[in-house]
């Protein structure tokens, strides 16, 4: 079995978060979802996120829930296949209600830009030039 990455994110409104990420092109596996969580497919057979209501998320921790809208907790970085894919996903995130905290950064060999989802979680999209 290949290694997989599954991370859990607390969300205020599960339906609104599902709509936001659906607008970016992500899909959900209903088999592993319920009224408290939604299993989001980011990269088939490799990277997933479990969107969890705050109440559900709190049941797994013994510390206070971090407020992503008030402080940075983590930056989730996803690689993209092109600069155009970075720009397209950023445009979709903005159109779906996400916040774009800074302009794209073009380093020649690398191009990236980030967005904040509707719950304040930070995402960075990056394209790197193929190595020759």
Buried (B, 14 or more C-beta within 10 A) or exposed (E): EEEEEEEBBBBEEBEBBBEBBBBBEBEBEEEBBEEBBBBBBBEEEEBBBBBBBBEBBBEEEEEEEBEBEEEEBEEBEBEBEEBEBBBBBBEBBEEBEBBBEEEBEEEEEEBBBBBBBBBBBBBBBBBEEEEE
